[in-house]
Amino acid sequence: MTASPAPGSGNAPALYAQISADHNLTQALFRQALQDPKGALARIVELGEAAGLPVTPEEVKAHIGSLDDAASKQWLIKARGGL
């Protein structure tokens, strides 16, 4: 059995790609972020753990903030209050 990578090991890009590939999940997270930004962030961290791609909330915020993608930037702007 291999150990999962530790948080801080740069899993945010891979996790983001995995989440982005699932339109329904992406939309659900966006809706959650509008209502409960901290809950959406916690859900992303949980998804990372479940996928073997552990991330910290700070890594998620930094990755989304670094993207040059209008849809991602919109998500971050809408959810920024709780993130």
Gaussian input, Z-matrix of N, CA and C with variables (Angstrom, degrees):
# hf/3-21g

backbone

0 1
 N
 C     1     B1
 C     2     B2     1     A1
 N     3     B3     2     A2     1     D1
 C     4     B4     3     A3     2     D2
 C     5     B5     4     A4     3     D3
 N     6     B6     5     A5     4     D4
 C     7     B7     6     A6     5     D5
 C     8     B8     7     A7     6     D6
 N     9     B9     8     A8     7     D7
 C    10    B10     9     A9     8     D8
 C    11    B11    10    A10     9     D9
 N    12    B12    11    A11    10    D10
 C    13    B13    12    A12    11    D11
 C    14    B14    13    A13    12    D12
 N    15    B15    14    A14    13    D13
 C    16    B16    15    A15    14    D14
 C    17    B17    16    A16    15    D15
 N    18    B18    17    A17    16    D16
 C    19    B19    18    A18    17    D17
 C    20    B20    19    A19    18    D18
 N    21    B21    20    A20    19    D19
 C    22    B22    21    A21    20    D20
 C    23    B23    22    A22    21    D21
 N    24    B24    23    A23    22    D22
 C    25    B25    24    A24    23    D23
 C    26    B26    25    A25    24    D24
 N    27    B27    26    A26    25    D25
 C    28    B28    27    A27    26    D26
 C    29    B29    28    A28    27    D27
 N    30    B30    29    A29    28    D28
 C    31    B31    30    A30    29    D29
 C    32    B32    31    A31    30    D30
 N    33    B33    32    A32    31    D31
 C    34    B34    33    A33    32    D32
 C    35    B35    34    A34    33    D33
 N    36    B36    35    A35    34    D34
 C    37    B37    36    A36    35    D35
 C    38    B38    37    A37    36    D36
 N    39    B39    38    A38    37    D37
 C    40    B40    39    A39    38    D38
 C    41    B41    40    A40    39    D39
 N    42    B42    41    A41    40    D40
 C    43    B43    42    A42    41    D41
 C    44    B44    43    A43    42    D42
 N    45    B45    44    A44    43    D43
 C    46    B46    45    A45    44    D44
 C    47    B47    46    A46    45    D45
 N    48    B48    47    A47    46    D46
 C    49    B49    48    A48    47    D47
 C    50    B50    49    A49    48    D48
 N    51    B51    50    A50    49    D49
 C    52    B52    51    A51    50    D50
 C    53    B53    52    A52    51    D51
 N    54    B54    53    A53    52    D52
 C    55    B55    54    A54    53    D53
 C    56    B56    55    A55    54    D54
 N    57    B57    56    A56    55    D55
 C    58    B58    57    A57    56    D56
 C    59    B59    58    A58    57    D57
 N    60    B60    59    A59    58    D58
 C    61    B61    60    A60    59    D59
 C    62    B62    61    A61    60    D60
 N    63    B63    62    A62    61    D61
 C    64    B64    63    A63    62    D62
 C    65    B65    64    A64    63    D63
 N    66    B66    65    A65    64    D64
 C    67    B67    66    A66    65    D65
 C    68    B68    67    A67    66    D66
 N    69    B69    68    A68    67    D67
 C    70    B70    69    A69    68    D68
 C    71    B71    70    A70    69    D69
 N    72    B72    71    A71    70    D70
 C    73    B73    72    A72    71    D71
 C    74    B74    73    A73    72    D72
 N    75    B75    74    A74    73    D73
 C    76    B76    75    A75    74    D74
 C    77    B77    76    A76    75    D75
 N    78    B78    77    A77    76    D76
 C    79    B79    78    A78    77    D77
 C    80    B80    79    A79    78    D78
 N    81    B81    80    A80    79    D79
 C    82    B82    81    A81    80    D80
 C    83    B83    82    A82    81    D81
 N    84    B84    83    A83    82    D82
 C    85    B85    84    A84    83    D83
 C    86    B86    85    A85    84    D84
 N    87    B87    86    A86    85    D85
 C    88    B88    87    A87    86    D86
 C    89    B89    88    A88    87    D87
 N    90    B90    89    A89    88    D88
 C    91    B91    90    A90    89    D89
 C    92    B92    91    A91    90    D90
 N    93    B93    92    A92    91    D91
 C    94    B94    93    A93    92    D92
 C    95    B95    94    A94    93    D93
 N    96    B96    95    A95    94    D94
 C    97    B97    96    A96    95    D95
 C    98    B98    97    A97    96    D96
 N    99    B99    98    A98    97    D97
 C   100   B100    99    A99    98    D98
 C   101   B101   100   A100    99    D99
 N   102   B102   101   A101   100   D100
 C   103   B103   102   A102   101   D101
 C   104   B104   103   A103   102   D102
 N   105   B105   104   A104   103   D103
 C   106   B106   105   A105   104   D104
 C   107   B107   106   A106   105   D105
 N   108   B108   107   A107   106   D106
 C   109   B109   108   A108   107   D107
 C   110   B110   109   A109   108   D108
 N   111   B111   110   A110   109   D109
 C   112   B112   111   A111   110   D110
 C   113   B113   112   A112   111   D111
 N   114   B114   113   A113   112   D112
 C   115   B115   114   A114   113   D113
 C   116   B116   115   A115   114   D114
 N   117   B117   116   A116   115   D115
 C   118   B118   117   A117   116   D116
 C   119   B119   118   A118   117   D117
 N   120   B120   119   A119   118   D118
 C   121   B121   120   A120   119   D119
 C   122   B122   121   A121   120   D120
 N   123   B123   122   A122   121   D121
 C   124   B124   123   A123   122   D122
 C   125   B125   124   A124   123   D123
 N   126   B126   125   A125   124   D124
 C   127   B127   126   A126   125   D125
 C   128   B128   127   A127   126   D126
 N   129   B129   128   A128   127   D127
 C   130   B130   129   A129   128   D128
 C   131   B131   130   A130   129   D129
 N   132   B132   131   A131   130   D130
 C   133   B133   132   A132   131   D131
 C   134   B134   133   A133   132   D132
 N   135   B135   134   A134   133   D133
 C   136   B136   135   A135   134   D134
 C   137   B137   136   A136   135   D135
 N   138   B138   137   A137   136   D136
 C   139   B139   138   A138   137   D137
 C   140   B140   139   A139   138   D138
 N   141   B141   140   A140   139   D139
 C   142   B142   141   A141   140   D140
 C   143   B143   142   A142   141   D141
 N   144   B144   143   A143   142   D142
 C   145   B145   144   A144   143   D143
 C   146   B146   145   A145   144   D144
 N   147   B147   146   A146   145   D145
 C   148   B148   147   A147   146   D146
 C   149   B149   148   A148   147   D147
 N   150   B150   149   A149   148   D148
 C   151   B151   150   A150   149   D149
 C   152   B152   151   A151   150   D150
 N   153   B153   152   A152   151   D151
 C   154   B154   153   A153   152   D152
 C   155   B155   154   A154   153   D153
 N   156   B156   155   A155   154   D154
 C   157   B157   156   A156   155   D155
 C   158   B158   157   A157   156   D156
 N   159   B159   158   A158   157   D157
 C   160   B160   159   A159   158   D158
 C   161   B161   160   A160   159   D159
 N   162   B162   161   A161   160   D160
 C   163   B163   162   A162   161   D161
 C   164   B164   163   A163   162   D162
 N   165   B165   164   A164   163   D163
 C   166   B166   165   A165   164   D164
 C   167   B167   166   A166   165   D165
 N   168   B168   167   A167   166   D166
 C   169   B169   168   A168   167   D167
 C   170   B170   169   A169   168   D168
 N   171   B171   170   A170   169   D169
 C   172   B172   171   A171   170   D170
 C   173   B173   172   A172   171   D171
 N   174   B174   173   A173   172   D172
 C   175   B175   174   A174   173   D173
 C   176   B176   175   A175   174   D174
 N   177   B177   176   A176   175   D175
 C   178   B178   177   A177   176   D176
 C   179   B179   178   A178   177   D177
 N   180   B180   179   A179   178   D178
 C   181   B181   180   A180   179   D179
 C   182   B182   181   A181   180   D180
 N   183   B183   182   A182   181   D181
 C   184   B184   183   A183   182   D182
 C   185   B185   184   A184   183   D183
 N   186   B186   185   A185   184   D184
 C   187   B187   186   A186   185   D185
 C   188   B188   187   A187   186   D186
 N   189   B189   188   A188   187   D187
 C   190   B190   189   A189   188   D188
 C   191   B191   190   A190   189   D189
 N   192   B192   191   A191   190   D190
 C   193   B193   192   A192   191   D191
 C   194   B194   193   A193   192   D192
 N   195   B195   194   A194   193   D193
 C   196   B196   195   A195   194   D194
 C   197   B197   196   A196   195   D195
 N   198   B198   197   A197   196   D196
 C   199   B199   198   A198   197   D197
 C   200   B200   199   A199   198   D198
 N   201   B201   200   A200   199   D199
 C   202   B202   201   A201   200   D200
 C   203   B203   202   A202   201   D201
 N   204   B204   203   A203   202   D202
 C   205   B205   204   A204   203   D203
 C   206   B206   205   A205   204   D204
 N   207   B207   206   A206   205   D205
 C   208   B208   207   A207   206   D206
 C   209   B209   208   A208   207   D207
 N   210   B210   209   A209   208   D208
 C   211   B211   210   A210   209   D209
 C   212   B212   211   A211   210   D210
 N   213   B213   212   A212   211   D211
 C   214   B214   213   A213   212   D212
 C   215   B215   214   A214   213   D213
 N   216   B216   215   A215   214   D214
 C   217   B217   216   A216   215   D215
 C   218   B218   217   A217   216   D216
 N   219   B219   218   A218   217   D217
 C   220   B220   219   A219   218   D218
 C   221   B221   220   A220   219   D219
 N   222   B222   221   A221   220   D220
 C   223   B223   222   A222   221   D221
 C   224   B224   223   A223   222   D222
 N   225   B225   224   A224   223   D223
 C   226   B226   225   A225   224   D224
 C   227   B227   226   A226   225   D225
 N   228   B228   227   A227   226   D226
 C   229   B229   228   A228   227   D227
 C   230   B230   229   A229   228   D228
 N   231   B231   230   A230   229   D229
 C   232   B232   231   A231   230   D230
 C   233   B233   232   A232   231   D231
 N   234   B234   233   A233   232   D232
 C   235   B235   234   A234   233   D233
 C   236   B236   235   A235   234   D234
 N   237   B237   236   A236   235   D235
 C   238   B238   237   A237   236   D236
 C   239   B239   238   A238   237   D237
 N   240   B240   239   A239   238   D238
 C   241   B241   240   A240   239   D239
 C   242   B242   241   A241   240   D240
 N   243   B243   242   A242   241   D241
 C   244   B244   243   A243   242   D242
 C   245   B245   244   A244   243   D243
 N   246   B246   245   A245   244   D244
 C   247   B247   246   A246   245   D245
 C   248   B248   247   A247   246   D246

   B1=1.4560
   B2=1.5186
   B3=1.3181
   B4=1.4563
   B5=1.5111
   B6=1.3050
   B7=1.4638
   B8=1.5175
   B9=1.3186
   B10=1.4599
   B11=1.5160
   B12=1.3344
   B13=1.4626
   B14=1.5152
   B15=1.2943
   B16=1.4576
   B17=1.5157
   B18=1.3462
   B19=1.4626
   B20=1.5234
   B21=1.2971
   B22=1.4572
   B23=1.5198
   B24=1.3354
   B25=1.4533
   B26=1.5231
   B27=1.3045
   B28=1.4627
   B29=1.5095
   B30=1.3087
   B31=1.4596
   B32=1.5231
   B33=1.3227
   B34=1.4657
   B35=1.5295
   B36=1.3395
   B37=1.4712
   B38=1.5358
   B39=1.3263
   B40=1.4636
   B41=1.5243
   B42=1.3195
   B43=1.4555
   B44=1.5240
   B45=1.3221
   B46=1.4635
   B47=1.5294
   B48=1.3277
   B49=1.4668
   B50=1.5239
   B51=1.3200
   B52=1.4596
   B53=1.5254
   B54=1.3289
   B55=1.4663
   B56=1.5218
   B57=1.3239
   B58=1.4646
   B59=1.5178
   B60=1.3216
   B61=1.4587
   B62=1.5275
   B63=1.3196
   B64=1.4685
   B65=1.5320
   B66=1.3166
   B67=1.4724
   B68=1.5279
   B69=1.3245
   B70=1.4730
   B71=1.5207
   B72=1.3150
   B73=1.4586
   B74=1.5265
   B75=1.3222
   B76=1.4637
   B77=1.5243
   B78=1.3254
   B79=1.4632
   B80=1.5274
   B81=1.3190
   B82=1.4656
   B83=1.5292
   B84=1.3309
   B85=1.4630
   B86=1.5242
   B87=1.3314
   B88=1.4629
   B89=1.5258
   B90=1.3290
   B91=1.4728
   B92=1.5219
   B93=1.3259
   B94=1.4598
   B95=1.5272
   B96=1.3248
   B97=1.4671
   B98=1.5236
   B99=1.3214
   B100=1.4602
   B101=1.5267
   B102=1.3280
   B103=1.4625
   B104=1.5301
   B105=1.3269
   B106=1.4564
   B107=1.5314
   B108=1.3311
   B109=1.4700
   B110=1.5264
   B111=1.3135
   B112=1.4706
   B113=1.5192
   B114=1.3086
   B115=1.4651
   B116=1.5193
   B117=1.3296
   B118=1.4609
   B119=1.5246
   B120=1.3024
   B121=1.4553
   B122=1.5257
   B123=1.3223
   B124=1.4589
   B125=1.5290
   B126=1.3146
   B127=1.4700
   B128=1.5237
   B129=1.3107
   B130=1.4639
   B131=1.5285
   B132=1.3179
   B133=1.4705
   B134=1.5330
   B135=1.3384
   B136=1.4691
   B137=1.5259
   B138=1.3239
   B139=1.4646
   B140=1.5239
   B141=1.3156
   B142=1.4581
   B143=1.5191
   B144=1.3245
   B145=1.4663
   B146=1.5282
   B147=1.3247
   B148=1.4605
   B149=1.5262
   B150=1.3155
   B151=1.4650
   B152=1.5230
   B153=1.3267
   B154=1.4609
   B155=1.5162
   B156=1.3348
   B157=1.4648
   B158=1.5274
   B159=1.3292
   B160=1.4643
   B161=1.5301
   B162=1.3165
   B163=1.4628
   B164=1.5201
   B165=1.3103
   B166=1.4542
   B167=1.5236
   B168=1.3246
   B169=1.4656
   B170=1.5330
   B171=1.3205
   B172=1.4635
   B173=1.5296
   B174=1.3345
   B175=1.4689
   B176=1.5227
   B177=1.3323
   B178=1.4654
   B179=1.5227
   B180=1.3304
   B181=1.4703
   B182=1.5205
   B183=1.3331
   B184=1.4626
   B185=1.5216
   B186=1.3198
   B187=1.4633
   B188=1.5222
   B189=1.3245
   B190=1.4681
   B191=1.5276
   B192=1.3288
   B193=1.4628
   B194=1.5177
   B195=1.3374
   B196=1.4674
   B197=1.5227
   B198=1.3213
   B199=1.4633
   B200=1.5214
   B201=1.3169
   B202=1.4550
   B203=1.5287
   B204=1.3181
   B205=1.4543
   B206=1.5265
   B207=1.3123
   B208=1.4602
   B209=1.5328
   B210=1.3236
   B211=1.4593
   B212=1.5268
   B213=1.3182
   B214=1.4645
   B215=1.5151
   B216=1.3136
   B217=1.4634
   B218=1.5254
   B219=1.3403
   B220=1.4616
   B221=1.5226
   B222=1.3273
   B223=1.4691
   B224=1.5142
   B225=1.3269
   B226=1.4562
   B227=1.5319
   B228=1.3193
   B229=1.4664
   B230=1.5271
   B231=1.3230
   B232=1.4713
   B233=1.5284
   B234=1.3222
   B235=1.4508
   B236=1.5213
   B237=1.3053
   B238=1.4611
   B239=1.5303
   B240=1.3140
   B241=1.4560
   B242=1.5194
   B243=1.3161
   B244=1.4485
   B245=1.4991
   B246=1.3038
   B247=1.4531
   B248=1.5008
   A1=108.32
   A2=116.77
   A3=120.50
   A4=109.74
   A5=115.15
   A6=120.68
   A7=109.87
   A8=115.59
   A9=120.29
   A10=108.97
   A11=116.47
   A12=118.17
   A13=110.05
   A14=116.14
   A15=121.39
   A16=110.55
   A17=117.53
   A18=118.73
   A19=109.16
   A20=115.56
   A21=120.25
   A22=111.80
   A23=116.85
   A24=119.34
   A25=112.75
   A26=117.41
   A27=120.01
   A28=115.00
   A29=118.04
   A30=121.09
   A31=113.47
   A32=118.18
   A33=120.64
   A34=112.71
   A35=120.25
   A36=118.71
   A37=113.01
   A38=117.12
   A39=120.04
   A40=110.44
   A41=117.13
   A42=120.51
   A43=110.33
   A44=117.04
   A45=121.00
   A46=110.34
   A47=116.56
   A48=120.34
   A49=110.72
   A50=116.76
   A51=121.12
   A52=110.77
   A53=116.74
   A54=120.34
   A55=110.39
   A56=117.23
   A57=121.45
   A58=112.78
   A59=116.68
   A60=120.96
   A61=112.09
   A62=117.12
   A63=122.04
   A64=108.04
   A65=116.01
   A66=121.33
   A67=112.08
   A68=116.95
   A69=119.62
   A70=111.31
   A71=117.20
   A72=120.92
   A73=110.60
   A74=115.92
   A75=120.18
   A76=110.73
   A77=116.10
   A78=120.47
   A79=111.13
   A80=117.42
   A81=120.82
   A82=110.53
   A83=116.45
   A84=119.61
   A85=111.02
   A86=117.02
   A87=120.42
   A88=110.30
   A89=116.19
   A90=119.46
   A91=110.64
   A92=116.79
   A93=119.98
   A94=110.11
   A95=116.76
   A96=120.45
   A97=111.39
   A98=116.92
   A99=119.80
   A100=111.39
   A101=116.31
   A102=121.69
   A103=112.82
   A104=115.64
   A105=121.81
   A106=109.21
   A107=117.60
   A108=120.62
   A109=113.86
   A110=117.19
   A111=119.28
   A112=110.86
   A113=116.42
   A114=120.45
   A115=111.39
   A116=117.18
   A117=120.81
   A118=110.40
   A119=116.24
   A120=120.44
   A121=110.51
   A122=117.06
   A123=120.97
   A124=110.36
   A125=116.92
   A126=121.27
   A127=110.46
   A128=117.97
   A129=121.37
   A130=109.96
   A131=116.34
   A132=120.36
   A133=109.47
   A134=117.58
   A135=121.57
   A136=111.03
   A137=116.64
   A138=120.25
   A139=110.71
   A140=116.11
   A141=120.29
   A142=111.35
   A143=116.93
   A144=120.89
   A145=110.18
   A146=116.19
   A147=120.98
   A148=112.06
   A149=116.84
   A150=121.40
   A151=112.77
   A152=117.33
   A153=119.91
   A154=112.43
   A155=115.60
   A156=122.30
   A157=108.93
   A158=117.61
   A159=119.13
   A160=112.44
   A161=114.36
   A162=121.93
   A163=108.66
   A164=115.36
   A165=120.82
   A166=108.17
   A167=117.86
   A168=119.45
   A169=111.79
   A170=116.97
   A171=120.65
   A172=111.37
   A173=116.39
   A174=120.33
   A175=110.83
   A176=116.22
   A177=120.35
   A178=109.73
   A179=117.03
   A180=120.88
   A181=111.01
   A182=116.90
   A183=120.45
   A184=110.81
   A185=117.27
   A186=119.82
   A187=111.12
   A188=116.75
   A189=119.38
   A190=110.07
   A191=116.79
   A192=120.47
   A193=113.31
   A194=116.92
   A195=120.27
   A196=113.06
   A197=117.32
   A198=120.44
   A199=111.74
   A200=115.19
   A201=121.13
   A202=107.49
   A203=114.77
   A204=123.35
   A205=106.51
   A206=116.55
   A207=121.12
   A208=112.51
   A209=117.58
   A210=120.36
   A211=110.84
   A212=116.59
   A213=120.15
   A214=110.81
   A215=116.47
   A216=120.01
   A217=109.52
   A218=117.33
   A219=120.61
   A220=109.49
   A221=116.71
   A222=120.67
   A223=109.40
   A224=116.60
   A225=120.51
   A226=110.80
   A227=117.58
   A228=121.18
   A229=109.99
   A230=117.13
   A231=120.80
   A232=111.13
   A233=116.61
   A234=120.45
   A235=113.63
   A236=118.23
   A237=121.94
   A238=113.28
   A239=117.33
   A240=119.87
   A241=113.23
   A242=117.38
   A243=120.30
   A244=114.20
   A245=117.16
   A246=119.57
   A247=109.16
   D1=130.30
   D2=179.48
   D3=-96.34
   D4=148.47
   D5=179.52
   D6=-78.22
   D7=147.85
   D8=175.19
   D9=-73.40
   D10=148.87
   D11=176.13
   D12=-60.63
   D13=146.35
   D14=179.52
   D15=-77.37
   D16=152.78
   D17=173.00
   D18=-54.85
   D19=146.07
   D20=-178.98
   D21=96.49
   D22=-3.91
   D23=-176.39
   D24=-92.09
   D25=12.75
   D26=174.64
   D27=83.96
   D28=33.86
   D29=-179.90
   D30=-82.20
   D31=-13.62
   D32=-174.46
   D33=-56.97
   D34=-43.95
   D35=179.36
   D36=-61.23
   D37=-42.13
   D38=-179.60
   D39=-67.93
   D40=-40.50
   D41=178.46
   D42=-65.30
   D43=-42.72
   D44=178.65
   D45=-59.51
   D46=-43.32
   D47=179.50
   D48=-63.03
   D49=-40.65
   D50=179.93
   D51=-65.59
   D52=-44.68
   D53=178.93
   D54=-65.89
   D55=-41.92
   D56=-178.68
   D57=-62.89
   D58=-27.44
   D59=-179.52
   D60=-73.02
   D61=-13.74
   D62=-178.81
   D63=-109.59
   D64=96.61
   D65=-175.22
   D66=-57.28
   D67=-43.98
   D68=-178.58
   D69=-63.77
   D70=-41.92
   D71=178.57
   D72=-65.41
   D73=-42.70
   D74=179.03
   D75=-59.00
   D76=-45.42
   D77=179.88
   D78=-65.97
   D79=-39.92
   D80=179.27
   D81=-63.80
   D82=-41.83
   D83=178.75
   D84=-66.42
   D85=-38.07
   D86=177.99
   D87=-62.64
   D88=-46.41
   D89=179.19
   D90=-62.83
   D91=-40.82
   D92=178.83
   D93=-64.10
   D94=-39.96
   D95=-179.07
   D96=-62.67
   D97=-33.16
   D98=178.65
   D99=-67.93
   D100=-34.40
   D101=-178.13
   D102=-92.12
   D103=-37.94
   D104=-171.30
   D105=-147.68
   D106=77.05
   D107=-175.42
   D108=-56.64
   D109=-41.50
   D110=-179.77
   D111=-67.62
   D112=-35.84
   D113=176.66
   D114=-65.36
   D115=-39.08
   D116=177.91
   D117=-64.53
   D118=-41.39
   D119=178.09
   D120=-64.07
   D121=-42.79
   D122=177.47
   D123=-62.58
   D124=-38.29
   D125=178.71
   D126=-64.43
   D127=-39.99
   D128=178.18
   D129=-63.52
   D130=-42.18
   D131=177.60
   D132=-61.95
   D133=-42.47
   D134=177.73
   D135=-62.57
   D136=-42.14
   D137=178.49
   D138=-61.50
   D139=-38.76
   D140=177.69
   D141=-62.65
   D142=-44.77
   D143=178.17
   D144=-59.92
   D145=-46.26
   D146=-178.03
   D147=-64.12
   D148=-31.42
   D149=-178.37
   D150=-89.70
   D151=0.32
   D152=-177.20
   D153=75.13
   D154=22.04
   D155=179.19
   D156=-124.77
   D157=66.38
   D158=-175.43
   D159=-62.07
   D160=138.42
   D161=178.31
   D162=-138.67
   D163=159.79
   D164=172.79
   D165=-100.07
   D166=159.59
   D167=175.64
   D168=-56.10
   D169=-37.48
   D170=-179.47
   D171=-64.56
   D172=-38.85
   D173=178.06
   D174=-64.56
   D175=-41.01
   D176=179.50
   D177=-62.59
   D178=-48.55
   D179=-179.30
   D180=-61.52
   D181=-43.26
   D182=-179.36
   D183=-64.22
   D184=-41.47
   D185=-179.01
   D186=-66.00
   D187=-48.12
   D188=-179.86
   D189=-61.29
   D190=-39.74
   D191=179.02
   D192=-66.21
   D193=-23.71
   D194=-177.89
   D195=-86.93
   D196=-10.32
   D197=-175.60
   D198=-74.47
   D199=143.58
   D200=175.62
   D201=-107.33
   D202=61.53
   D203=-173.55
   D204=-136.08
   D205=119.72
   D206=-174.09
   D207=-57.86
   D208=-41.90
   D209=-178.12
   D210=-65.60
   D211=-40.78
   D212=179.17
   D213=-67.74
   D214=-41.41
   D215=178.33
   D216=-62.10
   D217=-39.66
   D218=179.09
   D219=-62.17
   D220=-42.99
   D221=178.67
   D222=-58.79
   D223=-45.82
   D224=-177.88
   D225=-65.12
   D226=-42.28
   D227=179.87
   D228=-63.14
   D229=-44.90
   D230=-179.20
   D231=-65.08
   D232=-36.92
   D233=-174.98
   D234=-95.26
   D235=-4.69
   D236=-171.37
   D237=-54.02
   D238=-34.74
   D239=-177.70
   D240=-53.36
   D241=-38.51
   D242=-179.42
   D243=-99.07
   D244=-11.11
   D245=-179.14
   D246=-90.97

